[in-house]
Amino acid sequence: GDAVLVAMGDRGSVSERAMDRRGGVQRADEILTETSRQFEGQLDREFAQEAMYSFQGGAMAKGRPWAVYGLILANAGMFAAELAMGGAENEDALFKLGALFGPAVTGGQWWRVVTANFLHFGWLHIGMNMLALYAIGRGLERRLGSLRFLVVYLVSGIGALCGVVEIERWRQIEPEILVGASACVMGLIGAMLGMISVGWLRHRTKGASRQFKGLLWVVILQVCFDWSFPQVSSLAHMLGMGIGFVVTAILVAMEKGAGNRSL
């Protein structure tokens, strides 16, 4: 074994001396053309943008999404309370637990714009919303951080329900009982759109364009779903998504040196 190593070492030193006599090995930056350098720079920008503004995990993703887990537990706890008070489809039980009802909110029961986001009408309703929260929220929380994620989630839901109450009063729409985390979840979709938009405006990379187009399809499908089911509050969904977009875009745009640190 030692003999082989010595022989290989000698051979290596001979080849090194031969290369030295020929002028040595050229470095990559000495043989790359200007076009190659531009292409390499574009790839670097693409990868940097993907790392900064993507929400699918990756090198920048770290930590456990405790906020997502906590929100799922909170929703599950409220659902258990619904079942204990008469059923998840019992309007009286939902109202007592804090469902949104415009006249009650304007009459001083302001907490309903908060509690309604944690109540659900039946097993299918809570199942779909919690699945969406789990699927979308984990990567987004890792990008924004738990505190900012909670801000976006709660402000989207609360703001959307406040908007529903105001629009009902302004347009004299017949108020209805409204429950569900859908406005909060749509706020997360808006947050992803906001993050990608800031990334595209800063870097104009293809990765941001692809992600933006993919999310637009999600929004289109959601709108079609809302139109197909009149009992779903499409107004709350769209308000939540718009608020999530604006809040996240502002949070990301306000960062200093966002290109050199994680979101």
N, C-alpha and C positions, 0 to 999 in steps of 0.2 A: 504494500500500500504506500509506504514512504517513497519507494522508487518511482512509482507512477506519479505521485505528487511532484516529486522533484523534476521528472521529465516534463510534465505539463508546465511547471513553473519556468523551466528553461525555454520551452517552446514559446511560452507567452512572452518572455523577455526578448526573444529573438524577433518575434512579430512586432513587438512594440518598437524595437530599434529600427526595424524595416520601415514601419510607418513614420517614424521620426525622420528617417532619411528622405521619405517622399513628401515631407512637409506637414505630417500629422493629419488628423481627421478634422474635417471641416465641421464647424458647429451648424446647428439647424438654422439659426438666424442668418448665417452667411450664405446659405444656398436657397432659402425661401424667396420666391418672387414677391413683388408687391401685392399681386392678386392673392397669393397664398396667405400673406400676412393679414389682408383684409378679411379673408374667409375665416382665418383662425380667430381674429378679433370678434367677428360676428358670432361664432360658436361660443366664445367666452361670454359674450353678452347674453346669449340665449340661455346658457346654463345658469348664469348669475340671476337672471330674471326668474327662471323656473324655481330656483331655490328661494328667492325672496318673496315671490307673490303666489306660488303654487300652494294648494291646500290639500294635496294628496299624500302628504308624508314626505319622506326623504331625509336628506342629511340634516336639515335644520329642525326636523320634528324631534321633540324631546319631552320627556315627562309624561305623566298620565293625565288624561283629560278629566280631572276631578270635578270640574264644573258641570260637564255633561252628565256624569254619573249622579251628581247631587240633584240636578234638575229632574232626571228620570225618577229618582227616589221620591222627590217632592210630588211629582205628578202621580206616582203610584200611591203615595200616602193619601192624597186627596181623593183618588178614585176609590180607595178602600173606605174612606169616610162616606162617599156617596152611596156605596153598597150598604153600609151600616145604617144609613138614614132613610132607606126606602128604595134604593136602586139608582143606577147610573142614568136611567132614562126617565126618572121622576123629576118633573119640573119644579115641584115644591122643594124637594131636597136640594136641587141645584141652586135654586134661588136663595135658600137659607144659607148655603155654603159660600155664596158670593158670585153667582152668575151675573153677567152684564145685563142690565136693563136700564135703558136710557133715562126714564123718569126717576128711577131710584138714584142714579148717579147725580143728576142735576139737583135732586132733592137733598144731597149732602152725603150720600153713601159712596164717596169717591174711591174707597178701597176696592170696589168691584172691578175697576179697570186693571187691578193687579190680580185679584183672586180668580177672575174668570179665565186667565191664561193657564191655570193649573187644574181646571175642571174639564171633564169630557163626557160626551153623550154616548155612552155605550162602549163595549169592548173593541169594536172595529175602529172607532174614532181614536181612542187612546193608543191602540196598537199601531196604527198608521203613523200617528204623530211621533211616538217614541222611537219607532224604527227610523223615521226620517231624522230625528234629532241625533240618534246614535250614529247613523251613517254619515251625515253631513258635519255634525258638530265636533267630532274628535279631531280631525285634521285642522279644522278652522280654529279650534281652541289652542292647539299647539302653535299655530302661526300668530295669533293675536295675543296669546297669554290668557290665563283664566279670568283675570279681572276685566280686561277689555272685552273678552268674549261675553261675560255676563252682562256688561253694560249694553252691548249690541243686542243681545237676546231680549233683555227686559225692556229696554227703551223701544225696541221694535214692536213688541206686543202691547205694552202700555200705551205707546203713542198711537198705534193703530186703533185700539179700542176707544181712546179719547176722540180720535177722528170720526169714528163711527157714530158716537154719541152726538157730536157737534153737527155732523151732516144730517143725521136723523132730525135734529131740532131745526136746522136751517131749511131743509127741504120738506119738513112736515111729514116725514116717512113714519109709518106705523112702527113703533119700537117692538123689538122681539128679544127674547132671552137668547144670549149668545155665550157660548163657552168654547174652550179649546186652545191648544198651544199653536194652532196653525199660523197665526200672525207672527209669532216668535220664530217659528221654523222658516217661514217665508222671509223673515228678516235676515236669517242666516244665508239664504240664497242671494238676497240683495247684498249682503256683506261680501260674498265671494265675487259678485259682479263688481262691487266697488273696489275691491283689492286688485282684481285683474285690470280694471280700467286705469287705476293709478299706475300700475306696472307698465301698461301699454303706452300711456302718455309719456312716461319717463324713458322707456327703452325702445318702443315700437318693434318688439320682437314678434316672431311668428308664433311662439309658444303662447303668448297672451292672446293673440287673435284666435287660435284654436280653442283655448279654454273659454273665451268669451262666447264664441259661436255655440259651443256645446251647452253652456248654461242658458243661452237664449232658447234653445230647444226645450230645456226643462221648463222654462217660464211659459212657453207656448202650450206645452202639454198641461201645465197647471191651469192656465186660463180656459182651455177646452174642458178640463175636468170641472171647473167651477160653473161653466155655462151648462154643463150636462146635469148638474145637481143643484137646483135652485135653493135647497135648504142650506147650502154652503155659503158662507159670507165671502164672496169674491172681493167685496170692498175692503174688508179687514185684511185679506191676503195681500192685495195690491198695496195698501197703505203700509203694511208691515215690511214688504219687500223694498218699497221706496225709502222708508226710514232706515232700514238696515244698510242700504246702498250709501245713503248720504253720510250716516254716522261713521261707517267704516272708511269711506273715502277720505273723510276729514281726519280721522285718527291716523291713517297711514300717511297721508300727505303732510301732516304736521310733524312727522318724525324728522329729526336731523340726522343726516348720514345714514338714511335707510338702506342705502346700497351696501353698507359695511357691517350691518348687524341684522339679527333676526327680528322678525315681526312679533 
